[in-house]
Amino acid sequence: MFHPVLGHRSLLVFRPINAIGRGCLFAAAFCICAAAAARGDDAPITWSADQAAQRMVEYFERMSQPKAFEIRTNQERESHNEAIRKRLLRDLLLDPLPERISLDPHYSEPIAHPWCTIRKVAYQLWPGVYCRGLLYMPKSMPEKPAPGMLCTVGHFWNGYEDADEQRRYLTFAKMGYVVFVTPQVHHEDILRGYSYQTYMVWNNIRALDFLQSLPEVDGKRLGVCGLSGGGLQANMLAGLDNRLKAATIAGMTCDFREVSFPHAHHCACNHYPNVMTYADAPEISTLNLPLAVQYLTMNDWTGHFAADNFPTIQTLYRENGVPDRTECLYWPTGHIYDRPKRERTYWWMEKWVRGNRRAVIVPEPENIEIVSKPNALLNWKVDVPHEREYPDYIREASKRETPAIENAEAWKAYRTRMQASLRELLGEAQILPHQEKSSFKEIAPAWAAGLKVEEFLVAGEDKILIPGLIIYPPKEKNSSAVEIYLSDDGRAAAEKNPQPILEKARGGAVVVLPDLRFSGDYAPRRLAGHIRQGSLKFRMASGMGTSNDTKAQSQGIVGAWDRNGIWWNRPVTGMMATDLRCVIDFLQNDRRINPAPVRVTAKDTASLAAAALLAACLDPRIAAIDADFAGCSYEKAGPWENTPKGLPTVASILRYGDLWQWAALLADRRVALRNLPKNDADRAWLEGAFGTMGATQNLTLIENP
């Protein structure tokens, strides 16, 4: 039960709620009601888009703080590292690892080179799903079997045809390494939990399997090296596969906050679920200590690594008795893997993979003959009979059975399971405690036509303040309900179109219009130009520019928060739902508002409709919702940049259910769902769930022409 705390009319003071029902765990954890609400001319409410932007940037910086990287030794270190590895693999949907089915390699005809033969190889990752890499087999091998070198490709416009990339592969081959090159493959289905790193990590694990399968390769002497996105792949493999002897990570290892921005986002392949809740990239690179790890840094986002991160890694290696197995070098260059860096890589691999502890740095050969014909490597075909597309595999592997709900007990069990999953999906464990006070003040706008109106600032998580309006019914009317009206315009909707809002108030409803995050003053179009990298207190090693075009600025903010939410396990929809529930906390602890059912309406953006639906699934105080999805569902989600057609990302949500399946949690309340995509099977199932609860009349499904 929620207990309003009475106070003087000039100062309402709220204190933490102790008696909280099972459905209101959020209020207990968040304690928004501990904020003081001030009223009167001596406490004017001032607010602007600049202030909204400042609050968002401060929140961004709090969420992006690096995780503690502690020095551990012996069994404590091994147990800790194993726990992180397991979490990483779970979040990549690779725990347990997929079955190591036959690699079933298919080879192209060779390209002859003075130092080696080059073939393209198709190798099997999942049943019917093949990737294609390049195999450089040396013509001369000082040792048989030879060491193996995995070269991971970064974000080069021409992939592994890049001239400097080819020089690295060919030089290793001349040195007698069997070289296998894996590409940068960009595919994700994040709504089902498959990130870019799901593919790349498993692809590189299978690439090591392939190297070990070759009779020419000593499977106990393997190394990996790569720049940029290839450096990220090397970083991940270093942490997750203990078969490596050495790794060189060029231009990538850094705290995640060095590659996250409030106004734009780095390549999406960096963003995989939840990782910033428990680890940062530098620690991940050390998980297989005593693996020999070399870091090559430059004037990019790795510019702070030598000062901010490497001292901890040095101490870690020293305390574990292997101080010589790590090194960090900095070059004042751009984001390139040029000759001096490559030469340092060859030396590192000679020392730790080949095992020559007396190795010296040898110059790379001059005038290396590369494959110069455009697209000769990229478009080199290797046909595989009955090959299937990776997206098709994902959809089949992710099929879920919607359970039958045959009675009230089955519905309650379903609701309990789904609520537990939803709390994790929306990142409720990551909610930050509030640090601000709520306030409200009476105003007299011309559009109010004599009705009492108050503006408020509600304390949300951290330093977020949620502005909004309350429109009261006439004095002679007892309030029959609290109507929360969610709009992309936020509280400005009252001035733009006051008539329907005033009608609700005159009918006895207390009408509330909040600016939830990403609407009203927090709408990306309003924040455009106000949020930029220069807004941050933390000075990043390398920036990301801001467009001069307002629409591009808005889309940059949309993309940034969508992608950062994946890292944080705090999706945009979770932030919206939190804000909505904070507003309800505020209202239900205001003695001037009679206890009444809370109804939520969201009719002009699919993103707010989803937030209303999912908030209601977790909050029994929401007695009714009316939500318009504009033809959108998670299965058919358009880009959020195209609001109102799109939905913000909620990583892995489709592993549990689409909007129909979540709506079934509300079979004990009144629900109107408008303009969901046509799906006869899901519609029938949802109607059946409400029917099982004897609540058919509570569900309204509307398709506007």
SEPALO-405243 format. One line per field, with one value per residue (C-alpha): residue number from 0; residue in one letter; x, y, z. Coordinates in steps of 0.1 Angstrom, whole numbers, plus 2048, in hexadecimal, padded with zeros to 3 digits. Layout:
N
num c(NUM;...)
residuo c(A;...)
px c(X;...)
py c(Y;...)
pz c(Z;...)
END
This chain:
705
num c(0;1;2;3;4;5;6;7;8;9;10;11;12;13;14;15;16;17;18;19;20;21;22;23;24;25;26;27;28;29;30;31;32;33;34;35;36;37;38;39;40;41;42;43;44;45;46;47;48;49;50;51;52;53;54;55;56;57;58;59;60;61;62;63;64;65;66;67;68;69;70;71;72;73;74;75;76;77;78;79;80;81;82;83;84;85;86;87;88;89;90;91;92;93;94;95;96;97;98;99;100;101;102;103;104;105;106;107;108;109;110;111;112;113;114;115;116;117;118;119;120;121;122;123;124;125;126;127;128;129;130;131;132;133;134;135;136;137;138;139;140;141;142;143;144;145;146;147;148;149;150;151;152;153;154;155;156;157;158;159;160;161;162;163;164;165;166;167;168;169;170;171;172;173;174;175;176;177;178;179;180;181;182;183;184;185;186;187;188;189;190;191;192;193;194;195;196;197;198;199;200;201;202;203;204;205;206;207;208;209;210;211;212;213;214;215;216;217;218;219;220;221;222;223;224;225;226;227;228;229;230;231;232;233;234;235;236;237;238;239;240;241;242;243;244;245;246;247;248;249;250;251;252;253;254;255;256;257;258;259;260;261;262;263;264;265;266;267;268;269;270;271;272;273;274;275;276;277;278;279;280;281;282;283;284;285;286;287;288;289;290;291;292;293;294;295;296;297;298;299;300;301;302;303;304;305;306;307;308;309;310;311;312;313;314;315;316;317;318;319;320;321;322;323;324;325;326;327;328;329;330;331;332;333;334;335;336;337;338;339;340;341;342;343;344;345;346;347;348;349;350;351;352;353;354;355;356;357;358;359;360;361;362;363;364;365;366;367;368;369;370;371;372;373;374;375;376;377;378;379;380;381;382;383;384;385;386;387;388;389;390;391;392;393;394;395;396;397;398;399;400;401;402;403;404;405;406;407;408;409;410;411;412;413;414;415;416;417;418;419;420;421;422;423;424;425;426;427;428;429;430;431;432;433;434;435;436;437;438;439;440;441;442;443;444;445;446;447;448;449;450;451;452;453;454;455;456;457;458;459;460;461;462;463;464;465;466;467;468;469;470;471;472;473;474;475;476;477;478;479;480;481;482;483;484;485;486;487;488;489;490;491;492;493;494;495;496;497;498;499;500;501;502;503;504;505;506;507;508;509;510;511;512;513;514;515;516;517;518;519;520;521;522;523;524;525;526;527;528;529;530;531;532;533;534;535;536;537;538;539;540;541;542;543;544;545;546;547;548;549;550;551;552;553;554;555;556;557;558;559;560;561;562;563;564;565;566;567;568;569;570;571;572;573;574;575;576;577;578;579;580;581;582;583;584;585;586;587;588;589;590;591;592;593;594;595;596;597;598;599;600;601;602;603;604;605;606;607;608;609;610;611;612;613;614;615;616;617;618;619;620;621;622;623;624;625;626;627;628;629;630;631;632;633;634;635;636;637;638;639;640;641;642;643;644;645;646;647;648;649;650;651;652;653;654;655;656;657;658;659;660;661;662;663;664;665;666;667;668;669;670;671;672;673;674;675;676;677;678;679;680;681;682;683;684;685;686;687;688;689;690;691;692;693;694;695;696;697;698;699;700;701;702;703;704)
residuo c(M;F;H;P;V;L;G;H;R;S;L;L;V;F;R;P;I;N;A;I;G;R;G;C;L;F;A;A;A;F;C;I;C;A;A;A;A;A;R;G;D;D;A;P;I;T;W;S;A;D;Q;A;A;Q;R;M;V;E;Y;F;E;R;M;S;Q;P;K;A;F;E;I;R;T;N;Q;E;R;E;S;H;N;E;A;I;R;K;R;L;L;R;D;L;L;L;D;P;L;P;E;R;I;S;L;D;P;H;Y;S;E;P;I;A;H;P;W;C;T;I;R;K;V;A;Y;Q;L;W;P;G;V;Y;C;R;G;L;L;Y;M;P;K;S;M;P;E;K;P;A;P;G;M;L;C;T;V;G;H;F;W;N;G;Y;E;D;A;D;E;Q;R;R;Y;L;T;F;A;K;M;G;Y;V;V;F;V;T;P;Q;V;H;H;E;D;I;L;R;G;Y;S;Y;Q;T;Y;M;V;W;N;N;I;R;A;L;D;F;L;Q;S;L;P;E;V;D;G;K;R;L;G;V;C;G;L;S;G;G;G;L;Q;A;N;M;L;A;G;L;D;N;R;L;K;A;A;T;I;A;G;M;T;C;D;F;R;E;V;S;F;P;H;A;H;H;C;A;C;N;H;Y;P;N;V;M;T;Y;A;D;A;P;E;I;S;T;L;N;L;P;L;A;V;Q;Y;L;T;M;N;D;W;T;G;H;F;A;A;D;N;F;P;T;I;Q;T;L;Y;R;E;N;G;V;P;D;R;T;E;C;L;Y;W;P;T;G;H;I;Y;D;R;P;K;R;E;R;T;Y;W;W;M;E;K;W;V;R;G;N;R;R;A;V;I;V;P;E;P;E;N;I;E;I;V;S;K;P;N;A;L;L;N;W;K;V;D;V;P;H;E;R;E;Y;P;D;Y;I;R;E;A;S;K;R;E;T;P;A;I;E;N;A;E;A;W;K;A;Y;R;T;R;M;Q;A;S;L;R;E;L;L;G;E;A;Q;I;L;P;H;Q;E;K;S;S;F;K;E;I;A;P;A;W;A;A;G;L;K;V;E;E;F;L;V;A;G;E;D;K;I;L;I;P;G;L;I;I;Y;P;P;K;E;K;N;S;S;A;V;E;I;Y;L;S;D;D;G;R;A;A;A;E;K;N;P;Q;P;I;L;E;K;A;R;G;G;A;V;V;V;L;P;D;L;R;F;S;G;D;Y;A;P;R;R;L;A;G;H;I;R;Q;G;S;L;K;F;R;M;A;S;G;M;G;T;S;N;D;T;K;A;Q;S;Q;G;I;V;G;A;W;D;R;N;G;I;W;W;N;R;P;V;T;G;M;M;A;T;D;L;R;C;V;I;D;F;L;Q;N;D;R;R;I;N;P;A;P;V;R;V;T;A;K;D;T;A;S;L;A;A;A;A;L;L;A;A;C;L;D;P;R;I;A;A;I;D;A;D;F;A;G;C;S;Y;E;K;A;G;P;W;E;N;T;P;K;G;L;P;T;V;A;S;I;L;R;Y;G;D;L;W;Q;W;A;A;L;L;A;D;R;R;V;A;L;R;N;L;P;K;N;D;A;D;R;A;W;L;E;G;A;F;G;T;M;G;A;T;Q;N;L;T;L;I;E;N;P)
px c(800;80C;809;806;818;804;816;80F;800;81D;836;82F;84B;84C;85F;869;84D;852;832;835;822;833;82B;83C;860;86A;85E;871;891;88E;87E;874;85B;879;87B;86C;852;852;836;832;83F;860;867;862;865;87D;884;891;89E;8C2;8BB;8AB;8CB;8E1;8CF;8D1;8F7;8FC;8E9;8FD;91D;911;907;927;93F;958;954;96D;98B;99A;9BB;9B5;9CC;9CB;9A9;997;9A2;999;976;970;97C;967;948;94D;954;933;920;92F;927;903;8FD;90A;8F3;911;90D;90E;924;912;91A;93B;92C;942;955;94D;967;963;982;986;9A0;9C1;9D1;9F7;A0E;A34;A31;A11;9F1;9D1;9AF;98D;97D;959;955;936;92C;909;8F5;8F5;904;927;940;95C;980;9A2;9BC;9E1;9F5;A1B;A30;A4D;A49;A67;A53;A39;A1F;A20;A11;9EF;9E5;9C1;9BE;99D;992;986;971;983;96D;97D;980;99C;9A6;9B5;9D9;9E7;9D2;9DF;A03;9FD;9EF;A0A;A27;A1A;A19;A3C;A47;A38;A17;9F7;9E0;9BA;9A7;984;96E;95A;937;91B;8FB;8E6;8C3;8C5;8A0;8A7;8C7;8DF;8F9;914;92C;917;922;945;94F;942;950;973;970;968;985;99C;98B;993;9B8;9BB;9AB;9C7;9E3;9FC;9F3;A00;9DE;9F0;A01;9E6;9E4;9CB;9D0;9BA;9B4;994;976;990;99F;97E;97B;99F;996;977;989;9A5;98D;977;98E;9AB;9BB;9CE;9F2;9F3;9DD;9E3;9C7;9CC;9B8;99B;9A0;993;977;955;94F;96A;954;932;923;903;8FD;908;914;933;930;913;92A;938;916;90D;8F5;8FB;921;925;913;930;950;964;978;99B;991;981;9A2;9B3;99B;9B2;9D1;9ED;9E5;9FF;9EB;9FA;9E8;9F0;9E1;9E0;9CD;9AA;994;9B2;9C5;9BE;9C4;9E9;9E1;9BE;9BF;9E1;9EF;9D4;9DB;A01;9FA;9E3;9FD;A18;A04;9FD;A22;A23;A2D;A3D;A1D;A0E;A19;A09;A18;A0A;A10;A05;9F3;9CF;9BB;9D1;9E5;A04;A25;A35;A17;A17;A3C;A36;A1A;A31;A4A;A30;A23;A46;A4D;A2D;A1D;A3C;A4D;A6D;A73;A92;A7F;A88;A74;A7A;A70;A53;A5D;A5C;A45;A2F;A1B;9F7;9D7;9D0;9B3;994;97B;991;990;96E;95A;96D;951;951;930;921;903;8E4;8F3;8DB;8DA;8E4;8C3;8AF;8C2;8BC;897;895;8AC;897;875;861;841;826;819;7F5;7E3;7C8;7BE;7C5;7E1;7F3;7EE;7FD;81B;820;81E;837;850;84C;84E;86F;87D;86F;881;8A2;89A;892;8B0;89E;8BE;8D0;8B8;8CC;8BF;8B0;8C4;8AA;88A;868;856;835;825;803;802;7E6;7EA;7D0;7C6;7BB;799;797;7A3;7BE;7E0;801;823;83B;85E;85E;87F;888;8A7;8C8;8C5;8A9;88C;86B;857;832;80F;7F2;7CF;7B5;790;778;775;752;75F;76E;78C;782;7A3;7C7;7CB;7F0;7F2;813;81C;83B;834;832;821;821;804;7ED;7F3;7F4;7D3;7C2;79E;7A0;7B5;79D;780;78F;796;772;766;778;79A;7BB;7CE;7F4;80B;830;84F;85D;880;880;860;857;876;889;87F;89D;892;892;8B3;8C3;8DF;8DE;8F0;912;934;93F;923;936;94C;961;979;97A;99A;989;968;94B;93F;91D;90A;8FD;8DC;8C1;8B1;8D3;8DA;8B8;8BF;8E1;8D3;8B9;8D4;8EC;8D3;8C5;8E8;8F5;8D7;8E2;903;8F4;8D7;8C2;8AD;89B;87A;886;88E;86C;85B;86F;865;840;841;853;837;81E;832;830;80A;800;813;802;7E6;7D3;7CC;7B2;7BD;7B0;7B8;7D5;7CE;7EA;7E4;7FF;7F1;80B;82B;832;850;83A;81F;839;845;822;81A;83A;838;815;821;837;821;7FE;7F6;7F0;7CC;7C7;7DA;7D1;7EF;7F3;80F;80C;810;82F;83A;85B;85A;852;865;870;88E;887;895;875;85F;842;845;863;86A;889;89F;899;8B4;8A7;883;877;885;868;84C;83F;826;809;81B;824;800;7F4;803;7E7;7CA;7BE;7BC;7AC;7C1;7BC;7D6;7D4;7E4;7F9;806;7ED;7F4;7D5;7E7;7F4;7D3;7C0;7D9;7D7;7B1;7B2;7C8;7AF;792;7A3;7A3;77E;789;780;76F;790;7A2;79C;7AF;7AB;7B7;7B2;7AD)
py c(800;823;83C;861;876;895;8B6;8DB;8E9;901;8E4;8C0;8A9;885;86A;847;82E;80F;7FB;7F3;7D8;7BD;7CE;7EE;7E4;801;81A;809;809;82C;83E;85C;865;86F;88F;8AF;8C1;8E7;8FE;924;943;940;920;928;90B;913;8FA;8FA;8E3;8ED;8DF;8C0;8BB;8C1;8A7;88D;893;88F;86F;863;86A;857;839;839;837;81B;7FD;7F6;7E2;7D2;7C0;79B;77E;758;747;768;775;754;753;778;774;755;767;784;76D;75A;77B;787;766;767;78A;780;762;74B;73A;71D;720;713;6F0;6EE;6DF;6D5;6F2;6E3;6FA;703;711;728;723;732;753;74E;766;764;75D;749;73C;74F;73F;74A;731;72D;71E;714;727;71B;701;70E;730;736;752;758;75F;761;746;74F;72F;735;725;724;719;71A;703;6E8;6EA;710;72A;737;75C;769;78C;79D;7B8;7DA;7F5;7F9;804;7E8;7CF;7B6;7C5;7E3;7E6;7E9;7CC;7B6;7BF;7B3;791;78C;795;77C;762;76A;765;742;747;737;756;756;776;77B;798;7B3;7A5;7BE;7AD;7AD;7A5;7B7;7B4;78E;794;78E;7AA;7AF;7A0;780;779;787;775;753;759;75E;741;72B;73B;72F;70D;70E;717;6FB;6E3;6E9;6CF;6EB;6FE;6F9;6FD;706;725;73E;763;77F;7A3;7BE;7E3;7F7;7DF;7C4;7D0;7CC;7A9;7A1;7B0;79A;77B;782;782;764;74A;73B;72B;74B;750;775;792;7B4;7CD;7EC;80C;7FE;7F4;810;817;815;839;843;836;83F;861;873;882;866;842;82F;811;7FC;7DD;7EB;7E9;7C7;7C2;7CB;7CB;7EE;7E1;7CB;7D0;7E6;7DC;7DF;7C5;7AF;7AD;79F;783;768;774;769;76E;786;7A6;7C3;7E4;7FC;81E;83F;85F;850;844;830;851;84F;82A;82C;843;838;812;803;809;7F3;7D8;7DA;7D6;7B9;7A7;7AF;7A3;783;77D;784;7A9;7A4;797;7B8;7D8;7F9;810;831;841;865;85A;857;837;822;801;80E;7FE;806;7F8;7D9;7D3;7D5;7BB;7A3;7A5;79F;780;773;776;767;752;744;743;756;76A;77A;787;7A9;7C1;7BA;7D3;7C9;7C1;7DD;7DE;7C1;7B4;7B6;7AC;7CD;7C4;7D5;7BE;79F;794;7A3;794;773;75A;739;727;711;6FB;6FF;71D;732;756;75F;773;755;740;75A;75A;735;732;74C;73D;73E;72D;743;730;726;739;721;72F;74B;738;733;759;762;74C;75A;77E;776;768;784;79F;791;791;7B4;7C3;7B6;7C1;7E5;7E6;7ED;7E2;7FF;81A;836;845;867;885;8A1;8AF;8B0;8D1;8DF;901;90E;920;930;92A;93A;918;90A;91C;921;8FE;8FB;8F2;8EA;8E5;8CD;8BF;89B;88C;86F;859;869;88F;88B;8A2;89B;8BA;8B9;8C7;8BD;8C9;8C5;8C0;8DC;8E0;8D1;8B1;895;887;865;85C;867;86A;86A;876;86D;881;888;8AC;8A5;8C0;8D7;8C1;8D4;8F5;8E6;8D4;8DC;8D1;8AB;8B0;8CA;8B3;897;8AF;8BD;899;894;888;896;899;896;89E;895;89A;877;872;874;888;8AC;8C0;89F;897;892;8AE;8C6;8BA;8BD;8D6;8D6;8B4;8B0;8A2;8C4;8C1;8A6;8AC;88E;896;879;870;871;882;87E;89C;8AD;8B4;8D7;8C9;8C8;8A8;896;8A2;894;873;872;875;85A;842;84A;843;825;815;820;811;7EF;7F3;800;7E6;805;809;829;818;80F;834;83F;825;830;854;84B;838;854;86B;852;851;877;878;85D;86D;88F;893;8AB;88F;876;852;848;830;83A;839;83E;849;84A;851;863;84F;82A;82F;83E;824;808;819;81C;7F8;7EA;802;7F5;7D1;7D9;7F2;7E8;80C;811;805;80B;814;821;81E;824;811;820;7FF;7F6;7D8;7CB;7B0;7CC;7E9;805;81A;830;84D;84C;853;84D;82D;81F;810;815;7F6;7DF;7C4;7A0;7AA;793;775;779;789;7A4;7BF;7A5;78F;7AB;7B9;797;7A1;7BB;7A3;7B0;7D4;7E8;7E9;7FA;7F2;806;7FE;7E0;7CE;7B5;793;77C;761;77A;78D;76C;762;784;783;760;76B;786;76E;755;770;778;79A;79A;7BC;7CB;7C7;7DD;7D9;7F5;7F8;81A;81D)
pz c(800;7F9;816;80F;82A;834;838;839;819;814;817;810;81C;810;822;817;815;82A;824;800;7ED;7D9;7B8;7C3;7C8;7B2;7CB;7E7;7D4;7C6;7E4;7CF;7EA;800;7EC;7F9;7E5;7E9;7E0;7DF;7CF;7E1;7CE;7AA;791;775;75A;736;71B;726;749;73B;726;744;758;73C;738;75E;75D;73F;752;771;75C;749;767;763;778;793;787;7A7;7AA;7B3;7B5;7B5;7BB;7C1;79F;78D;79D;795;771;76C;779;761;744;74B;74D;72C;71B;729;71D;6FA;6FA;6FA;71B;717;6F8;6D9;6CE;6BB;69C;67E;670;64E;63D;618;606;5E8;5CE;5DA;5D2;5CF;5E1;5E4;609;60D;5FD;605;605;610;628;631;654;667;687;68D;679;656;65F;650;652;63A;644;632;638;631;630;630;615;62E;652;66A;680;67A;687;686;69E;694;692;692;682;689;671;67D;66D;64D;630;61B;637;634;612;624;61A;63E;649;62D;636;659;64D;633;64B;664;649;63E;662;661;672;664;663;663;65F;66B;65E;670;66D;676;67F;69E;6A9;6CB;6D3;6D4;6E7;6CA;6C9;6B0;6C9;6CB;6A7;6A9;6C9;6BD;69B;6A9;6C1;6A2;68F;6AB;6A7;682;687;6A0;687;66D;66F;667;687;6AA;6BC;6DC;6CD;6C3;6C3;6B9;6AE;6A0;69D;6A5;6A2;69D;6BD;6CE;6C1;6CE;6EF;6F2;6E7;6FF;71C;711;701;715;6F7;6ED;6F6;6EE;6E3;6D4;6D7;6C2;6C5;6D9;6FD;713;72C;71B;724;70C;6EF;6FC;6F6;700;6DD;6C5;6C7;6BD;6A6;6B1;6B3;6D3;6E4;6F4;710;735;734;744;763;76D;758;741;723;734;74E;734;721;740;749;73C;74E;74A;726;717;70D;6FA;6F6;6DA;6E0;6CC;6C8;6C9;6E5;6F3;6F9;71F;723;72C;749;753;74F;748;76B;77A;760;767;78C;786;771;78A;7A8;796;78E;769;765;743;732;72C;71B;70F;6F5;6E8;6C6;6BE;69F;694;695;67F;681;670;66B;68D;69F;689;690;6B5;6B1;69E;6BA;6D5;6C3;6BD;6E2;6F0;6D4;6C4;6E6;6DC;6FB;6EB;6CD;6C0;6AC;687;66C;657;633;61A;5FB;606;5E9;5F1;5DF;5CE;5B7;5C6;5D7;5CE;5F3;5FD;5E0;5DF;5E0;5F2;5EC;607;5FE;614;626;63B;645;669;66F;665;67E;699;694;695;6B3;6C6;6C0;6E0;6E8;6F6;714;718;734;73F;761;77A;78A;769;761;783;77D;75B;768;783;76A;751;76C;778;755;74E;76D;75E;73B;746;75D;77E;790;780;78B;79D;7BE;7BB;7C5;7C0;7D0;7C0;7BE;7B1;7AD;7A2;781;76D;747;730;721;743;741;766;771;78B;77C;78D;77D;78E;78D;79A;7A7;790;792;798;790;777;77C;76B;762;75D;763;779;76F;78A;786;791;7B7;7B7;7A7;7BB;7A7;798;78A;783;75D;752;72F;71D;6FE;6E9;6F2;717;72B;70D;6FF;717;705;6E2;6E5;707;6FF;704;724;732;72B;73F;75C;75B;75C;77E;775;782;761;762;745;74C;737;73A;72D;707;706;70D;717;715;6F2;6DB;6C4;6E3;6EF;6CD;6CF;6F5;6F9;6EB;6F5;702;71C;72F;74D;743;727;70F;6FD;6DB;6D2;6BB;6A8;6AA;68A;683;677;691;684;684;6A7;6B2;6A2;6B1;6D4;6CC;6C0;6DC;6F8;6E7;6E3;705;716;709;71B;73A;73C;73E;71E;715;71B;73F;745;739;74E;76D;767;764;785;796;78C;79A;7BB;7BC;7B5;7CD;7EA;7E4;7FE;7E7;7CE;7DA;7D6;7B4;798;781;75C;743;71F;704;6E2;6CD;6D0;6CF;6E7;702;6FC;702;721;72F;728;737;755;75C;75B;779;78B;797;79F;779;777;752;733;710;6F9;6D4;6C4;6A1;68F;6A3;6B8;6C2;6A7;68E;69E;687;68F;6AE;69A;686;6A4;6A9;694;6A6;6C8;6DD;6E1;6FE;6FB;6FB;700;6E4;6F6;70E;6FA;6E4;6EE;6ED;706;71E;71C;72A;74B;74E;74C;76E;761;745;725;704;6E9;6C9;6A7;6AF;690;684;694;697;6AB;6C6;6C7;6CD;6E8;6FA;6F9;707;724;72D;729;740;75B;754;748;723;727;734;713;6F5;6D5;6BC;698;68A;665)
END
